[in-house]
């Protein structure tokens, strides 16, 4: 039993040591300055936007939906490894203390998002409906209780074999969380809150009873833990080499015409390689699509011209910066050394791809600004974005790539 308790301590120490190893590179980079600047600018415009709200604004609904999603998202960080499916499986009956510590650790690591989210929404709620500090403390206590309930219930559902049951549980918990919070924020009769709370309790008791006769799904737990760490390694890979990183690949045959336009020549080898890597690698293609869509929506829904311009320039920089690690993607492939091409051709090919991708982003952002405001505003955003793309690709990126190749 002592060995099991010591196991959690050893795993947490190793986990935080792994985080510190990469965080020292991530937090020292100038990207941190850009993110702090963006956060400050966002809060400044948020405070100005809040002052324009009136009592008709659906603040309780927005708060309930957002915080309900944060509550429903309750992963249990077990710190399990692939070898545990063999060596710890015989000790499953003695692992109860280990997993309860995992649930408590997950609670403390996720409660900060709830505190930050509630603090973020309080100015909006106060502007629309009024409120006091006592309301914040009461709601925070409710949120923390709900988070603990969601984590425990998530643990029960992880014993279910069917993946569909995990998705159904996520949807049900989101609806119940959001419904209870909406009644709480809307100041309706407390009876409605008690009714939803009773449903929550009954739902939890049902899965608790159902999980008693089910064994742990070790493969599922290990897969989820590997997936969580892979997300962190992808982020850390933007700043330094991460040997643990494993990319996922998808065919995307519908984008093959973009590759067919390259001339069949020796000089196009790196162009083809980087385009194929971008199209097939989920971490790069998905990142580009997500940042483009998010920025376009922010620009489209914003009614402040300066904010639209800041969002466009910021997201172009973030996209370009996070695509730079493509230069190292194939460094460990021996056959790449057979290319009779200088390293300068490699950088040139990636810079060419970046110029096209960021230029496409600039066009999308300009179109979003033109639809949201006017053709003139769209032209301003497009022109400024293209100039920013030129500076990034021609001035900043070459020196950055040289340092990354060393």
NORBEL-V34198 format. One record per pair of residues at least 6 apart in sequence whose ideal C-beta (glycine too) atoms are under 6 Angstrom apart, sorted by the first residue. I is the first residue (numbers start at 1). GAP is how many residues later the second one is. D is the distance in whole Angstrom. If there is no record, write none. Layout:
i: <I:I>
gap: <GAP:GAP>
d: <D:D>
This chain:
i: <4:4:8:8:11:15:22:25:25:26:29:38:41:45:50:50:50:53:53:55:57:59:59:59:60:60:60:63:63:64:64:64:64:65:67:67:68:68:68:68:70:70:70:71:71:71:71:72:72:72:72:74:74:74:76:76:76:76:76:77:78:78:78:80:80:80:82:85:85:92:103:103:106:107:107:114:118:122:125:146:150:153:153:156:156:156:157:157:159:159:176:179:180:183:183:184:233:233:233:234:236:237:237:238:238:247:247:248:249:250:252:255:259:262:262:262:269:270:270:270:271:274:274:274:274:277:278:278:287:291:291:292:292:295:295:296:296:298:299:299:299:299:299:300:300:302:305:308:308:309:309:312:312:312:313:316:316:316:316:320:320:320:324:326:327:327:327:330:347:351:351:354:355:358:359:362:362:362:362:365:365:366:366:366:369:369:369:370>
gap: <90:94:90:93:68:64:214:214:215:213:210:276:269:262:73:74:77:74:75:73:71:65:66:69:122:125:126:58:122:114:117:118:121:113:50:114:106:109:110:113:43:44:47:75:76:79:106:98:101:102:105:76:77:80:26:27:30:78:79:29:24:143:147:141:142:145:140:133:137:124:48:52:45:41:44:29:22:14:6:31:23:51:54:51:52:55:9:12:52:55:24:17:16:9:10:9:9:11:12:49:6:8:88:84:87:34:36:34:31:32:27:24:16:6:9:10:70:75:76:79:78:52:75:76:79:52:6:7:35:24:28:69:72:16:20:68:72:13:9:12:66:69:70:68:72:6:72:61:73:72:75:53:69:73:75:42:45:69:72:34:38:72:76:24:23:74:77:6:54:42:46:39:38:31:30:20:23:24:27:16:20:12:15:16:8:9:12:8>
d: <6:6:5:5:4:6:4:5:4:5:5:5:6:5:5:5:5:5:5:6:5:5:5:4:6:4:5:5:6:5:4:4:6:5:6:6:5:4:3:6:6:6:6:5:6:5:4:6:5:4:6:4:5:5:6:6:5:6:5:5:5:5:6:5:5:5:6:5:6:6:5:6:6:6:6:5:6:6:6:6:6:5:6:4:6:4:6:5:5:4:5:5:4:4:5:6:5:5:5:5:5:5:5:5:6:5:5:5:5:6:5:5:6:5:6:5:6:6:5:4:5:6:5:5:5:5:5:6:6:5:5:5:6:6:4:5:4:5:5:6:6:4:5:5:5:5:6:5:6:6:6:4:5:5:5:5:6:6:6:6:5:5:6:6:5:5:6:5:5:5:6:5:5:4:6:6:4:5:6:6:6:5:5:3:5:5:4:2>
